Amino acid sequence: MSGRLTQRKTLSAALLLLAGLLAACTGLRNLETPEVVVTAIRPLDATLLEQRFEVDLRIYNPNNRDLAIDGVDFELSINDSRLARGSGGRQLLLPRLGEAETTVRVSTTVFDVARQLMNAPQAETLSYRLSGRIHLGSGLGGSLPFDKSGIIGKTL
């Protein structure tokens, strides 16, 4: 008799877990991707082979519900060449139909910076691409990808 009771409890627990996973997937599917923009870049330290920066990001939430964010990771490319990659695990609450800011430390190689500087004088405009993932918390788990690109014109 106790064997059947144990089987029922195990089956019930498995069904509850499956229902929770399906609800989380449905919740993610109904979310619009937040927009992420760079608002500032500050140099930190440099070594012979690496340069570190702090990058300020503003995240806009187009959803009609708050989003708990556990972190963000991204890559910043200029003129189709990767300039920097970074990630941060700072938790923040992204209000519904609102915005929040976070700062992420990134690193790049001296070679990547040199390549950007050598190509900059030849280009009339600079194209950029910011792509990555916003990691969600509060039981949603998972992440939302983002991809923002554009062109920056040179000012003389």
C-alpha positions in Angstrom: 0.0 0.0 0.0 2.8 2.5 0.9 4.4 1.7 -2.5 1.3 2.9 -4.3 1.2 6.0 -2.2 4.8 6.8 -2.9 4.2 6.4 -6.7 1.2 8.7 -6.5 3.2 11.4 -4.7 6.0 11.0 -7.2 3.6 11.3 -10.1 1.9 14.3 -8.5 5.2 16.1 -7.9 6.2 15.4 -11.5 3.0 16.8 -12.9 3.3 19.9 -10.7 6.8 20.5 -12.0 5.7 20.0 -15.6 2.9 22.5 -15.1 5.3 25.0 -13.6 7.7 24.6 -16.5 4.9 25.1 -19.0 3.7 28.2 -17.2 7.2 29.7 -17.2 7.6 29.0 -20.9 4.2 30.5 -21.7 5.2 33.6 -19.6 8.4 34.1 -21.6 6.7 33.6 -24.9 4.3 36.5 -24.2 7.0 38.9 -23.3 8.3 41.6 -25.8 12.0 42.0 -25.9 13.2 45.0 -24.0 15.2 47.7 -25.8 18.8 48.2 -24.6 20.9 51.2 -25.4 24.4 52.4 -24.3 24.3 55.7 -22.5 28.0 56.0 -21.5 31.4 54.3 -21.8 34.1 55.0 -19.2 37.7 53.7 -19.5 38.9 51.9 -16.4 42.3 50.2 -16.4 44.6 48.9 -19.1 47.4 46.4 -19.3 49.6 45.6 -22.2 47.0 43.3 -23.7 43.6 44.3 -22.3 41.5 47.4 -21.8 38.6 47.5 -19.4 35.6 49.8 -19.5 32.4 50.5 -17.6 29.4 50.6 -19.9 26.1 52.2 -18.7 23.0 50.6 -20.2 19.4 51.9 -20.2 16.8 49.1 -20.6 13.3 50.0 -21.7 10.5 47.6 -20.8 7.6 47.6 -23.4 5.7 45.0 -21.4 2.7 45.7 -19.2 4.3 44.0 -16.2 7.4 44.4 -14.1 10.5 42.3 -15.0 12.9 41.1 -12.4 16.4 41.0 -14.0 19.2 38.9 -12.6 21.8 40.1 -15.1 22.8 41.0 -18.6 25.5 39.9 -21.0 26.3 41.5 -24.4 28.7 42.1 -27.2 29.4 45.5 -28.7 30.6 45.6 -32.3 31.7 48.7 -34.3 31.8 48.4 -38.1 31.1 44.7 -37.9 34.1 44.0 -35.7 33.7 43.1 -32.0 35.0 45.8 -29.8 34.0 44.5 -26.3 32.2 41.7 -24.5 30.8 41.9 -21.0 28.3 40.6 -18.4 27.0 41.7 -15.1 24.9 40.0 -12.5 23.4 43.0 -10.8 19.7 42.5 -10.0 17.2 45.2 -10.8 13.5 45.6 -11.2 12.5 46.8 -14.7 9.1 48.6 -14.1 6.2 47.9 -16.5 6.3 50.3 -19.4 9.3 52.0 -17.8 13.1 51.9 -17.8 16.0 51.1 -15.6 19.8 51.6 -15.8 22.7 49.3 -15.0 26.4 49.5 -15.3 28.4 46.6 -16.7 32.2 46.1 -16.8 33.5 44.9 -20.2 36.9 44.1 -21.6 38.5 44.2 -24.9 41.9 43.5 -26.3 44.4 46.1 -27.2 44.4 44.6 -30.7 40.6 45.2 -31.0 41.0 48.8 -30.0 43.9 49.3 -32.4 41.9 47.8 -35.3 39.0 50.2 -34.5 41.4 53.2 -34.3 43.0 52.3 -37.6 39.7 52.0 -39.4 38.0 55.0 -37.9 39.7 57.8 -40.0 38.7 56.0 -43.2 35.0 55.8 -42.3 32.5 58.6 -42.7 30.1 56.8 -40.4 30.4 54.2 -37.7 27.9 51.3 -37.6 27.3 49.7 -34.2 25.6 46.6 -33.0 24.7 45.8 -29.4 23.4 42.2 -28.9 23.0 40.0 -26.0 20.6 38.5 -23.4 18.7 39.9 -20.4 18.5 37.2 -17.8 15.3 37.0 -15.9 14.7 36.0 -12.2 11.6 35.7 -10.0 10.6 32.3 -11.1 10.5 33.1 -14.8 14.1 31.9 -15.4 15.3 32.0 -18.9 16.4 35.0 -20.8 15.3 37.5 -23.5 17.6 38.2 -26.4 18.1 41.8 -27.6 19.8 43.2 -30.7 20.2 46.9 -31.4 22.1 48.4 -34.3 22.5 51.8 -35.9 24.8 54.3 -37.4 26.7 57.1 -35.8 27.8 59.9 -38.2 31.1 61.6 -37.7 31.1 65.2 -36.5 33.9 67.4 -37.7 
